[in-house]
Amino acid sequence: MFKVCEINPTNHLFMYAGTGGATKGALMVIDSDTAIEASEGISTQIVLGVAAETVDAGAMCEIIPVDGVDIEADIYTGSTIDEFEDVNCGDLYDIYVASHVFYIDPNDTTGGFCLVSRYDNANAKAWIRIPKPYLYV
């Protein structure tokens, strides 16, 4: 699950959820004028933010914008590299998605759009930012 660290409650977006609906904590992108959950390698899609609630397809979804804020993300630990190092801060990484659960993937810089700002390997957490070129602003 992605968790926005700084929330401005007056600045939330509201869009209809597209195919598959939305799961609380999911990274949401634009697709055919609806909000859908992001998938791996989304570098060509526009990120709306993080879903504030779980809704079915066709329902109105509240989305927390992520422009200029840290997002707390679980680190994916199921591959060769399962932690970050100081040298990784400032690099762009892709996400890993399994059953509506979102992770930052230290193994995947291909199509990366999440900038790692800090990390806590002991608790498998990283704090990321999404640069403006990937955001709906």
One Martini backbone bead per residue (centre of mass of N, CA, C, O) as a GRO file, in nm:
protein
  137
    1MET     BB    1   0.097   0.035   0.021
    2PHE     BB    2   0.027   0.365  -0.028
    3LYS     BB    3   0.145   0.664   0.160
    4VAL     BB    4   0.062   0.976   0.227
    5CYS     BB    5   0.235   1.214   0.427
    6GLU     BB    6   0.097   1.481   0.289
    7ILE     BB    7  -0.220   1.633   0.351
    8ASN     BB    8  -0.466   1.808   0.145
    9PRO     BB    9  -0.810   1.818   0.187
   10THR     BB   10  -0.867   2.057  -0.044
   11ASN     BB   11  -0.701   1.879  -0.296
   12HIS     BB   12  -0.883   1.669  -0.402
   13LEU     BB   13  -0.979   1.416  -0.615
   14PHE     BB   14  -1.254   1.340  -0.854
   15MET     BB   15  -1.325   1.015  -0.995
   16TYR     BB   16  -1.396   0.776  -1.201
   17ALA     BB   17  -1.385   0.445  -1.194
   18GLY     BB   18  -1.256   0.205  -1.365
   19THR     BB   19  -1.135  -0.068  -1.442
   20GLY     BB   20  -1.148  -0.245  -1.126
   21GLY     BB   21  -1.129   0.005  -0.979
   22ALA     BB   22  -1.042   0.084  -0.629
   23THR     BB   23  -0.770   0.081  -0.396
   24LYS     BB   24  -0.658   0.148  -0.113
   25GLY     BB   25  -0.331   0.278  -0.195
   26ALA     BB   26  -0.347   0.321  -0.490
   27LEU     BB   27  -0.215   0.389  -0.787
   28MET     BB   28  -0.333   0.649  -1.002
   29VAL     BB   29  -0.461   0.668  -1.340
   30ILE     BB   30  -0.521   0.762  -1.660
   31ASP     BB   31  -0.826   0.629  -1.840
   32SER     BB   32  -1.057   0.729  -2.032
   33ASP     BB   33  -1.155   0.947  -1.808
   34THR     BB   34  -1.035   0.761  -1.581
   35ALA     BB   35  -0.960   0.576  -1.288
   36ILE     BB   36  -0.673   0.367  -1.248
   37GLU     BB   37  -0.470   0.127  -1.179
   38ALA     BB   38  -0.159   0.076  -1.176
   39SER     BB   39   0.123  -0.037  -1.353
   40GLU     BB   40   0.382  -0.162  -1.469
   41GLY     BB   41   0.539   0.059  -1.667
   42ILE     BB   42   0.391   0.380  -1.664
   43SER     BB   43   0.559   0.616  -1.817
   44THR     BB   44   0.298   0.701  -2.019
   45GLN     BB   45   0.139   0.784  -1.774
   46ILE     BB   46  -0.088   0.958  -1.562
   47VAL     BB   47  -0.061   1.068  -1.241
   48LEU     BB   48  -0.288   1.137  -0.978
   49GLY     BB   49  -0.254   0.922  -0.726
   50VAL     BB   50  -0.405   0.819  -0.420
   51ALA     BB   51  -0.624   0.616  -0.294
   52ALA     BB   52  -0.866   0.677  -0.025
   53GLU     BB   53  -1.041   0.435  -0.148
   54THR     BB   54  -1.277   0.179  -0.197
   55VAL     BB   55  -1.398   0.103  -0.533
   56ASP     BB   56  -1.598   0.062  -0.786
   57ALA     BB   57  -1.674   0.053  -1.088
   58GLY     BB   58  -1.822   0.380  -1.155
   59ALA     BB   59  -1.727   0.515  -0.911
   60MET     BB   60  -1.645   0.751  -0.697
   61CYS     BB   61  -1.306   0.877  -0.648
   62GLU     BB   62  -1.074   0.940  -0.406
   63ILE     BB   63  -0.778   1.153  -0.453
   64ILE     BB   64  -0.442   1.186  -0.365
   65PRO     BB   65  -0.221   1.401  -0.422
   66VAL     BB   66   0.160   1.394  -0.519
   67ASP     BB   67   0.261   1.683  -0.532
   68GLY     BB   68   0.548   1.726  -0.342
   69VAL     BB   69   0.535   1.438  -0.197
   70ASP     BB   70   0.559   1.189   0.017
   71ILE     BB   71   0.578   0.828  -0.021
   72GLU     BB   72   0.491   0.545   0.137
   73ALA     BB   73   0.672   0.237   0.070
   74ASP     BB   74   0.695  -0.075  -0.005
   75ILE     BB   75   0.935  -0.317  -0.034
   76TYR     BB   76   1.034  -0.534  -0.263
   77THR     BB   77   1.136  -0.891  -0.155
   78GLY     BB   78   1.121  -1.110  -0.433
   79SER     BB   79   1.432  -1.069  -0.516
   80THR     BB   80   1.754  -1.005  -0.555
   81ILE     BB   81   1.678  -0.711  -0.475
   82ASP     BB   82   1.562  -0.588  -0.127
   83GLU     BB   83   1.729  -0.309  -0.121
   84PHE     BB   84   1.869  -0.007  -0.026
   85GLU     BB   85   2.098   0.257  -0.103
   86ASP     BB   86   2.242   0.558  -0.105
   87VAL     BB   87   2.293   0.554  -0.421
   88ASN     BB   88   1.966   0.538  -0.487
   89CYS     BB   89   1.926   0.815  -0.427
   90GLY     BB   90   1.756   0.975  -0.706
   91ASP     BB   91   1.638   0.735  -0.833
   92LEU     BB   92   1.450   0.551  -1.069
   93TYR     BB   93   1.155   0.352  -1.005
   94ASP     BB   94   0.955   0.091  -1.009
   95ILE     BB   95   0.679  -0.101  -0.979
   96TYR     BB   96   0.497  -0.344  -0.782
   97VAL     BB   97   0.219  -0.574  -0.854
   98ALA     BB   98  -0.005  -0.752  -0.612
   99SER     BB   99  -0.317  -0.774  -0.558
  100HIS     BB  100  -0.338  -0.448  -0.507
  101VAL     BB  101  -0.031  -0.431  -0.429
  102PHE     BB  102   0.216  -0.184  -0.355
  103TYR     BB  103   0.554  -0.136  -0.480
  104ILE     BB  104   0.890  -0.089  -0.458
  105ASP     BB  105   1.152  -0.170  -0.707
  106PRO     BB  106   1.497  -0.237  -0.676
  107ASN     BB  107   1.517  -0.403  -0.969
  108ASP     BB  108   1.353  -0.151  -1.128
  109THR     BB  109   1.442   0.099  -1.385
  110THR     BB  110   1.247   0.028  -1.593
  111GLY     BB  111   1.021   0.276  -1.614
  112GLY     BB  112   1.090   0.478  -1.412
  113PHE     BB  113   0.897   0.715  -1.160
  114CYS     BB  114   1.040   0.670  -0.874
  115LEU     BB  115   1.181   0.868  -0.629
  116VAL     BB  116   1.429   0.811  -0.407
  117SER     BB  117   1.484   0.961  -0.077
  118ARG     BB  118   1.433   0.713   0.126
  119TYR     BB  119   1.512   0.451   0.381
  120ASP     BB  120   1.402   0.120   0.546
  121ASN     BB  121   1.514  -0.194   0.554
  122ALA     BB  122   1.412  -0.314   0.827
  123ASN     BB  123   1.094  -0.227   0.722
  124ALA     BB  124   1.048  -0.212   0.412
  125LYS     BB  125   1.098   0.111   0.341
  126ALA     BB  126   0.999   0.389   0.128
  127TRP     BB  127   1.061   0.717  -0.003
  128ILE     BB  128   0.868   0.888  -0.247
  129ARG     BB  129   0.868   1.052  -0.570
  130ILE     BB  130   0.685   1.223  -0.827
  131PRO     BB  131   0.753   1.361  -1.102
  132LYS     BB  132   0.596   1.596  -1.297
  133PRO     BB  133   0.594   1.443  -1.583
  134TYR     BB  134   0.385   1.213  -1.432
  135LEU     BB  135   0.172   1.434  -1.358
  136TYR     BB  136  -0.132   1.561  -1.245
  137VAL     BB  137  -0.156   1.941  -1.250
   0.00000   0.00000   0.00000
